[in-house]
Amino acid sequence: MKSKIAPIVGDASFRTFYRLNLNKNSKIIVYAQKEKYKNLIAYSAINQFLRDNKILAPKLYTHNYKKGLIVIEDFGDLSFHDVLLKQKNKFQISILNFDIFDELFP
């Protein structure tokens, strides 16, 4: 079994992200050094809320909140922002954005 762990540029939080490659499968390891328990429980709860409401979010595979670790589904490197930038019809993007906000914030 061949494995590799590589850091991923994260968000502006106390979390650090790593990509775990196992053979041809990959998962994301999220590590929180500060506020371990609170930080990751909130992250997991938000992801579960999104999934329960049919909004695509990473699946939680396993967790150890006390050690500050969760393992989640890997969606790859392509961001939503990058997809929107590549669209030719900018008007359609604006409508999509408003539709998303209407769904999230009725």
ChimeraX attribute file (.defattr): number of C-alpha atoms within 10 A of each C-alpha:
attribute: neighborCount
match mode: 1-to-1
recipient: residues
	/A:1	4
	/A:2	7
	/A:3	11
	/A:4	11
	/A:5	14
	/A:6	11
	/A:7	12
	/A:8	14
	/A:9	8
	/A:10	12
	/A:11	9
	/A:12	7
	/A:13	9
	/A:14	14
	/A:15	20
	/A:16	17
	/A:17	19
	/A:18	18
	/A:19	20
	/A:20	18
	/A:21	16
	/A:22	13
	/A:23	10
	/A:24	7
	/A:25	9
	/A:26	18
	/A:27	21
	/A:28	24
	/A:29	24
	/A:30	21
	/A:31	21
	/A:32	21
	/A:33	14
	/A:34	12
	/A:35	13
	/A:36	18
	/A:37	16
	/A:38	13
	/A:39	18
	/A:40	23
	/A:41	15
	/A:42	11
	/A:43	13
	/A:44	17
	/A:45	12
	/A:46	13
	/A:47	19
	/A:48	18
	/A:49	12
	/A:50	15
	/A:51	14
	/A:52	11
	/A:53	10
	/A:54	9
	/A:55	12
	/A:56	12
	/A:57	17
	/A:58	18
	/A:59	16
	/A:60	16
	/A:61	12
	/A:62	11
	/A:63	17
	/A:64	13
	/A:65	17
	/A:66	12
	/A:67	12
	/A:68	20
	/A:69	21
	/A:70	21
	/A:71	21
	/A:72	21
	/A:73	15
	/A:74	17
	/A:75	14
	/A:76	10
	/A:77	8
	/A:78	8
	/A:79	9
	/A:80	8
	/A:81	8
	/A:82	10
	/A:83	10
	/A:84	16
	/A:85	11
	/A:86	9
	/A:87	11
	/A:88	9
	/A:89	10
	/A:90	12
	/A:91	10
	/A:92	12
	/A:93	15
	/A:94	12
	/A:95	11
	/A:96	13
	/A:97	12
	/A:98	12
	/A:99	12
	/A:100	12
	/A:101	11
	/A:102	10
	/A:103	8
	/A:104	11
	/A:105	7
	/A:106	6
